[in-house]
């Protein structure tokens, strides 16, 4: 293996000011400050402003960390909510409520153009709810094709896909339902029944499903599969088995998932890798927004309001104090 000394030599570069665009692994001595510095790749979770209402099993997502949306969920034991909140990168603010109290809904779309589908309230164990959000208010749309809760969604407000979920009394589902902006239509099923699973995808024709539960016996909760708009195919399994996930964000080739309880993994289109950074607050049944390199995680069991942000990239670090 080639060493740093063989590539760069045994003399650290001396500069009067820090380089403007150093590369990962670069090391230099700043003669003005009298310290040695270097450029390092870091992956980390950090605390961000909390939700106004702690919740688990909510419907939430978004394509960036400064434009997230969450609605519904359990805010206390057996207490489904209609509350909705938006995040602008600085704080969470109350928005207009869902038409009904519900938890366990799936999220599709963005902060200003979203679908919240299926879910339950105290009078049922899985419903065909479908609500559309225009950035200001929620409105009812045509119901989904199958009643369930704890499904996952991908795609856009006018071209989405919903997969898995729990239906009483039949249990976890492998159903897949596509949304065309007007109607829901059942299409080819997943390979495995899943509920409270993770997922990712910004397109109806390119989605991921991973982990999840199949009570009373978990069905390979590390397994994963990919949807191409027609059928599902099995892909590499996650490194950590995850039941009660409901999180995950990104695309079918670049995705990230964290919890339960604290472990983080990334998907690169062919394999999963464990990220050294872990959540500060362990949780499951949370929601996520953003991308695989810049993600926001919020809510989760038990009725958490805490939010955390994931970031990665190269940073300059001081290696000596003098």
Helices and strands as residue ranges (DSSP letters): H 4-8, E 13-15, E 27-30, E 35-48, E 59-64, E 67-71, E 84-87, E 92-95, E 106-109, E 114-117, E 130-133, E 138-140, E 152-155, E 160-163, E 166-167, E 171-172, E 176-179, E 184-187, E 198-203, E 206-210, E 224-227, E 232-235, E 249-250, E 255-258, E 264-267, E 272-275, E 287-290, E 294-298, E 307-318
